[in-house]
Amino acid sequence: MKTFKIIISFIVLMLMGMLISYADIKSNNEYYKLIETFNNTQANFKFYNIKANAVIDYNISKTQMRDICIEIVNNLGLEESNIKWEESKNKQENQIYAQIKSDERNVSIICIKKNEKESYVIVDILENKVYKSIVDIYTILEGTLKKHTPQVDINTCISGEYTKKLQINKYDDILDKILYNMNAEEIDRIEEENFVSITAYSKILSENYLEYLGNKINLNIGMRYSEDEDKTLIYIATPIIKLDY
């Protein structure tokens, strides 16, 4: 009987491991497809941005908040000694702010404690040199945060630029190609002079979605012309663009 229980336990653990591995591979493939789709736009890479929000619904100390910041920094392969710390406290909340900034990457982490049952870890990563590392960074960040809470939301955006003003019909060609490559259906569109924003639902990104106007959305594409830079900018994000653009 004991041997039977051991065998059953082993099989269950093995199946769980297979499911976790499958989920990781599926998630990675989704982001590789996003990178491939960005490459196909033929835009010059400008930056990528990852914003994560983790909700912690148990009591957490100031020391634990600092430890989470340090853990994220270490797992991203950055030097703990380069962290710039700030702390603030008032009647409503306690905050710990950690930042590491270099020529190519800016990482900021904010830990906010509202009360004994409500805390948040907010991570913002901006990289302007190598966008193909986005899959590794996403995986590391998600894995680190999920060690502390299952309630983790991550938004990812890749931005590029064209060194000229594009005509509006060219916008449509690029946007249609992105929707096709991501196997996505357009849900809503906002269009103004020199600006287009599309929200869509991609079957490739099926697990990472929000509800919008009674529909699921998980892909947001924006294009606009910048007179200051004399360039056309493009943003491809999942599930939405969380930047002022």
C-alpha positions as a Markdown table, in Angstrom:
| # | Residue | x | y | z |
|---|---|---|---|---|
| 1 | Met | 0.0 | 0.0 | 0.0 |
| 2 | Lys | 2.8 | 2.4 | 0.9 |
| 3 | Thr | 4.6 | 1.6 | -2.3 |
| 4 | Phe | 1.4 | 2.3 | -4.3 |
| 5 | Lys | 1.1 | 5.7 | -2.6 |
| 6 | Ile | 4.7 | 6.5 | -3.5 |
| 7 | Ile | 4.1 | 5.6 | -7.1 |
| 8 | Ile | 0.9 | 7.7 | -7.3 |
| 9 | Ser | 2.7 | 10.6 | -5.7 |
| 10 | Phe | 5.6 | 10.3 | -8.2 |
| 11 | Ile | 3.2 | 10.2 | -11.1 |
| 12 | Val | 1.2 | 13.3 | -9.9 |
| 13 | Leu | 4.5 | 15.3 | -9.4 |
| 14 | Met | 5.7 | 14.3 | -12.8 |
| 15 | Leu | 2.5 | 15.4 | -14.4 |
| 16 | Met | 2.5 | 18.7 | -12.6 |
| 17 | Gly | 6.1 | 19.2 | -13.7 |
| 18 | Met | 5.1 | 18.5 | -17.3 |
| 19 | Leu | 2.2 | 21.0 | -17.1 |
| 20 | Ile | 4.4 | 23.7 | -15.7 |
| 21 | Ser | 7.1 | 23.1 | -18.4 |
| 22 | Tyr | 4.4 | 23.2 | -21.1 |
| 23 | Ala | 3.0 | 26.5 | -19.7 |
| 24 | Asp | 6.5 | 28.0 | -19.6 |
| 25 | Ile | 7.3 | 26.9 | -23.2 |
| 26 | Lys | 3.9 | 28.1 | -24.4 |
| 27 | Ser | 4.4 | 31.5 | -22.8 |
| 28 | Asn | 7.9 | 31.8 | -24.3 |
| 29 | Asn | 6.7 | 30.9 | -27.7 |
| 30 | Glu | 4.0 | 33.6 | -27.5 |
| 31 | Tyr | 6.7 | 36.3 | -26.8 |
| 32 | Tyr | 9.0 | 35.0 | -29.5 |
| 33 | Lys | 6.1 | 35.4 | -31.9 |
| 34 | Leu | 5.6 | 38.9 | -30.7 |
| 35 | Ile | 9.3 | 39.6 | -31.4 |
| 36 | Glu | 9.1 | 38.0 | -34.8 |
| 37 | Thr | 6.0 | 40.2 | -35.6 |
| 38 | Phe | 7.9 | 43.3 | -34.5 |
| 39 | Asn | 10.8 | 42.3 | -36.8 |
| 40 | Asn | 8.4 | 42.0 | -39.7 |
| 41 | Thr | 7.3 | 45.6 | -39.3 |
| 42 | Gln | 10.9 | 46.6 | -40.4 |
| 43 | Ala | 10.9 | 49.4 | -37.8 |
| 44 | Asn | 14.1 | 50.3 | -36.0 |
| 45 | Phe | 14.1 | 49.2 | -32.4 |
| 46 | Lys | 13.6 | 52.1 | -29.9 |
| 47 | Phe | 12.9 | 50.4 | -26.6 |
| 48 | Tyr | 11.0 | 47.7 | -24.8 |
| 49 | Asn | 9.1 | 48.2 | -21.5 |
| 50 | Ile | 7.9 | 45.6 | -19.0 |
| 51 | Lys | 5.5 | 46.7 | -16.2 |
| 52 | Ala | 4.5 | 44.2 | -13.5 |
| 53 | Asn | 2.0 | 44.5 | -10.7 |
| 54 | Ala | 1.9 | 41.9 | -7.9 |
| 55 | Val | -0.7 | 41.9 | -5.2 |
| 56 | Ile | 0.3 | 40.5 | -1.8 |
| 57 | Asp | -2.7 | 39.7 | 0.4 |
| 58 | Tyr | -0.8 | 38.7 | 3.6 |
| 59 | Asn | 1.2 | 40.7 | 6.2 |
| 60 | Ile | 4.6 | 41.6 | 4.9 |
| 61 | Ser | 7.4 | 43.5 | 6.8 |
| 62 | Lys | 9.6 | 46.3 | 5.7 |
| 63 | Thr | 12.6 | 43.8 | 5.7 |
| 64 | Gln | 10.6 | 41.4 | 3.4 |
| 65 | Met | 9.8 | 44.2 | 1.1 |
| 66 | Arg | 13.5 | 45.1 | 0.7 |
| 67 | Asp | 14.3 | 41.5 | 0.3 |
| 68 | Ile | 11.9 | 41.2 | -2.6 |
| 69 | Cys | 13.5 | 44.2 | -4.3 |
| 70 | Ile | 17.0 | 42.7 | -3.8 |
| 71 | Glu | 15.8 | 39.3 | -5.1 |
| 72 | Ile | 14.4 | 40.8 | -8.3 |
| 73 | Val | 17.6 | 42.8 | -8.9 |
| 74 | Asn | 19.8 | 39.8 | -8.3 |
| 75 | Asn | 17.7 | 37.5 | -10.5 |
| 76 | Leu | 18.0 | 40.1 | -13.3 |
| 77 | Gly | 21.8 | 39.8 | -13.1 |
| 78 | Leu | 22.2 | 43.3 | -11.7 |
| 79 | Glu | 24.5 | 44.5 | -8.9 |
| 80 | Glu | 22.8 | 44.9 | -5.5 |
| 81 | Ser | 25.4 | 47.6 | -4.6 |
| 82 | Asn | 24.1 | 49.8 | -7.4 |
| 83 | Ile | 20.5 | 50.1 | -6.0 |
| 84 | Lys | 19.4 | 53.6 | -5.0 |
| 85 | Trp | 16.9 | 53.4 | -2.1 |
| 86 | Glu | 14.2 | 55.7 | -1.0 |
| 87 | Glu | 11.6 | 55.1 | 1.8 |
| 88 | Ser | 8.5 | 57.0 | 2.7 |
| 89 | Lys | 5.8 | 56.5 | 5.3 |
| 90 | Asn | 2.4 | 58.1 | 6.1 |
| 91 | Lys | -0.9 | 57.2 | 7.7 |
| 92 | Gln | -2.1 | 55.5 | 4.5 |
| 93 | Glu | 0.9 | 53.4 | 3.4 |
| 94 | Asn | 4.5 | 52.5 | 3.7 |
| 95 | Gln | 6.7 | 52.7 | 0.5 |
| 96 | Ile | 10.1 | 51.3 | -0.4 |
| 97 | Tyr | 11.5 | 52.5 | -3.8 |
| 98 | Ala | 14.5 | 50.8 | -5.4 |
| 99 | Gln | 16.1 | 51.9 | -8.7 |
| 100 | Ile | 19.0 | 50.8 | -10.9 |
| 101 | Lys | 19.8 | 52.9 | -13.9 |
| 102 | Ser | 22.5 | 52.3 | -16.6 |
| 103 | Asp | 23.0 | 53.5 | -20.2 |
| 104 | Glu | 20.8 | 50.7 | -21.6 |
| 105 | Arg | 18.5 | 49.7 | -18.8 |
| 106 | Asn | 16.4 | 51.4 | -16.1 |
| 107 | Val | 14.8 | 49.2 | -13.4 |
| 108 | Ser | 12.5 | 50.6 | -10.8 |
| 109 | Ile | 10.7 | 48.7 | -8.1 |
| 110 | Ile | 8.1 | 50.0 | -5.7 |
| 111 | Cys | 6.8 | 48.0 | -2.7 |
| 112 | Ile | 3.7 | 49.5 | -1.1 |
| 113 | Lys | 2.1 | 48.3 | 2.1 |
| 114 | Lys | -1.4 | 49.6 | 2.6 |
| 115 | Asn | -2.3 | 47.3 | 5.6 |
| 116 | Glu | -1.7 | 43.8 | 6.9 |
| 117 | Lys | -3.8 | 42.3 | 4.0 |
| 118 | Glu | -2.9 | 44.6 | 1.1 |
| 119 | Ser | 0.5 | 45.2 | -0.3 |
| 120 | Tyr | 1.8 | 45.7 | -3.9 |
| 121 | Val | 5.1 | 45.1 | -5.7 |
| 122 | Ile | 5.3 | 47.3 | -8.9 |
| 123 | Val | 8.2 | 46.7 | -11.3 |
| 124 | Asp | 9.0 | 48.9 | -14.3 |
| 125 | Ile | 11.8 | 47.8 | -16.7 |
| 126 | Leu | 12.9 | 50.0 | -19.7 |
| 127 | Glu | 15.6 | 48.6 | -22.1 |
| 128 | Asn | 16.8 | 50.5 | -25.1 |
| 129 | Lys | 19.6 | 48.3 | -26.5 |
| 130 | Val | 18.7 | 44.7 | -26.9 |
| 131 | Tyr | 15.1 | 43.7 | -27.3 |
| 132 | Lys | 15.6 | 40.0 | -27.9 |
| 133 | Ser | 16.3 | 39.6 | -24.2 |
| 134 | Ile | 12.7 | 40.5 | -23.5 |
| 135 | Val | 11.6 | 36.8 | -23.2 |
| 136 | Asp | 14.3 | 36.0 | -20.6 |
| 137 | Ile | 13.6 | 39.2 | -18.6 |
| 138 | Tyr | 9.8 | 38.5 | -18.6 |
| 139 | Thr | 10.3 | 34.9 | -17.5 |
| 140 | Ile | 12.7 | 35.8 | -14.7 |
| 141 | Leu | 10.4 | 38.6 | -13.4 |
| 142 | Glu | 7.3 | 36.5 | -13.5 |
| 143 | Gly | 9.0 | 33.6 | -11.8 |
| 144 | Thr | 10.4 | 35.8 | -9.1 |
| 145 | Leu | 7.1 | 37.5 | -8.3 |
| 146 | Lys | 5.1 | 34.3 | -8.4 |
| 147 | Lys | 7.2 | 32.9 | -5.6 |
| 148 | His | 5.5 | 35.5 | -3.3 |
| 149 | Thr | 2.0 | 35.6 | -4.8 |
| 150 | Pro | 0.0 | 34.1 | -7.6 |
| 151 | Gln | -1.6 | 37.5 | -8.3 |
| 152 | Val | 0.8 | 38.9 | -10.9 |
| 153 | Asp | -0.1 | 41.0 | -14.0 |
| 154 | Ile | 2.5 | 41.9 | -16.6 |
| 155 | Asn | 2.3 | 44.3 | -19.5 |
| 156 | Thr | 4.9 | 44.1 | -22.2 |
| 157 | Cys | 5.5 | 46.7 | -25.0 |
| 158 | Ile | 8.0 | 46.9 | -27.8 |
| 159 | Ser | 8.5 | 50.2 | -29.5 |
| 160 | Gly | 10.1 | 51.0 | -32.8 |
| 161 | Glu | 10.5 | 53.9 | -35.3 |
| 162 | Tyr | 10.5 | 54.7 | -39.0 |
| 163 | Thr | 12.8 | 57.6 | -40.0 |
| 164 | Lys | 10.2 | 59.4 | -41.9 |
| 165 | Lys | 6.5 | 60.3 | -41.9 |
| 166 | Leu | 4.4 | 57.4 | -43.2 |
| 167 | Gln | 1.1 | 57.9 | -45.1 |
| 168 | Ile | -2.0 | 56.7 | -43.4 |
| 169 | Asn | -2.5 | 53.9 | -45.9 |
| 170 | Lys | 0.9 | 52.6 | -45.0 |
| 171 | Tyr | -0.2 | 52.6 | -41.3 |
| 172 | Asp | -3.1 | 50.3 | -42.4 |
| 173 | Asp | -0.7 | 47.9 | -44.3 |
| 174 | Ile | 1.6 | 47.6 | -41.2 |
| 175 | Leu | -1.3 | 47.1 | -38.8 |
| 176 | Asp | -3.0 | 44.5 | -41.0 |
| 177 | Lys | 0.2 | 42.6 | -41.2 |
| 178 | Ile | 0.6 | 42.6 | -37.4 |
| 179 | Leu | -2.9 | 41.4 | -36.9 |
| 180 | Tyr | -2.4 | 38.6 | -39.5 |
| 181 | Asn | 1.0 | 37.5 | -38.0 |
| 182 | Met | -0.5 | 37.4 | -34.4 |
| 183 | Asn | -3.7 | 35.6 | -35.6 |
| 184 | Ala | -5.6 | 38.5 | -34.1 |
| 185 | Glu | -9.1 | 40.0 | -34.6 |
| 186 | Glu | -9.5 | 43.8 | -34.3 |
| 187 | Ile | -11.9 | 44.8 | -31.5 |
| 188 | Asp | -11.7 | 48.6 | -31.5 |
| 189 | Arg | -9.9 | 51.4 | -33.3 |
| 190 | Ile | -9.1 | 55.0 | -32.4 |
| 191 | Glu | -8.0 | 57.1 | -35.4 |
| 192 | Glu | -7.0 | 60.7 | -35.5 |
| 193 | Glu | -4.6 | 62.8 | -37.7 |
| 194 | Asn | -1.2 | 61.0 | -37.7 |
| 195 | Phe | -2.4 | 58.6 | -35.0 |
| 196 | Val | -4.0 | 55.1 | -34.9 |
| 197 | Ser | -4.5 | 52.8 | -31.9 |
| 198 | Ile | -6.0 | 49.3 | -32.3 |
| 199 | Thr | -7.1 | 46.9 | -29.6 |
| 200 | Ala | -7.4 | 43.3 | -30.7 |
| 201 | Tyr | -7.6 | 39.7 | -29.5 |
| 202 | Ser | -4.9 | 37.3 | -30.5 |
| 203 | Lys | -5.4 | 33.5 | -30.4 |
| 204 | Ile | -1.6 | 33.2 | -29.9 |
| 205 | Leu | -1.7 | 35.3 | -26.7 |
| 206 | Ser | -4.9 | 33.6 | -25.5 |
| 207 | Glu | -4.1 | 33.4 | -21.7 |
| 208 | Asn | -3.1 | 37.0 | -21.2 |
| 209 | Tyr | -6.2 | 39.1 | -21.7 |
| 210 | Leu | -8.4 | 41.9 | -20.3 |
| 211 | Glu | -12.1 | 42.6 | -20.7 |
| 212 | Tyr | -12.9 | 45.6 | -22.9 |
| 213 | Leu | -16.3 | 46.7 | -24.2 |
| 214 | Gly | -17.6 | 43.2 | -23.5 |
| 215 | Asn | -14.8 | 41.6 | -25.5 |
| 216 | Lys | -11.5 | 39.9 | -24.6 |
| 217 | Ile | -8.4 | 41.9 | -25.7 |
| 218 | Asn | -4.7 | 41.0 | -25.4 |
| 219 | Leu | -3.0 | 43.0 | -28.1 |
| 220 | Asn | -2.7 | 46.7 | -28.4 |
| 221 | Ile | -1.0 | 48.4 | -31.4 |
| 222 | Gly | -0.3 | 52.1 | -31.7 |
| 223 | Met | 1.2 | 54.2 | -34.4 |
| 224 | Arg | 1.8 | 58.0 | -34.5 |
| 225 | Tyr | 3.9 | 60.6 | -36.2 |
| 226 | Ser | 6.2 | 62.7 | -34.0 |
| 227 | Glu | 6.8 | 66.2 | -35.4 |
| 228 | Asp | 9.5 | 66.8 | -32.9 |
| 229 | Glu | 11.5 | 63.8 | -34.0 |
| 230 | Asp | 10.2 | 63.7 | -37.6 |
| 231 | Lys | 9.7 | 60.0 | -37.2 |
| 232 | Thr | 6.7 | 57.6 | -37.2 |
| 233 | Leu | 6.6 | 55.6 | -33.9 |
| 234 | Ile | 5.1 | 52.2 | -33.5 |
| 235 | Tyr | 4.1 | 50.3 | -30.3 |
| 236 | Ile | 3.1 | 46.7 | -30.0 |
| 237 | Ala | 2.0 | 45.6 | -26.5 |
| 238 | Thr | 0.3 | 42.8 | -24.6 |
| 239 | Pro | -2.3 | 43.1 | -23.2 |
| 240 | Ile | -2.3 | 46.9 | -23.5 |
| 241 | Ile | 0.1 | 49.8 | -24.0 |
| 242 | Lys | 0.8 | 51.3 | -20.5 |
| 243 | Leu | 2.8 | 54.3 | -21.7 |
| 244 | Asp | 2.0 | 57.8 | -22.6 |
| 245 | Tyr | 2.4 | 57.9 | -26.4 |
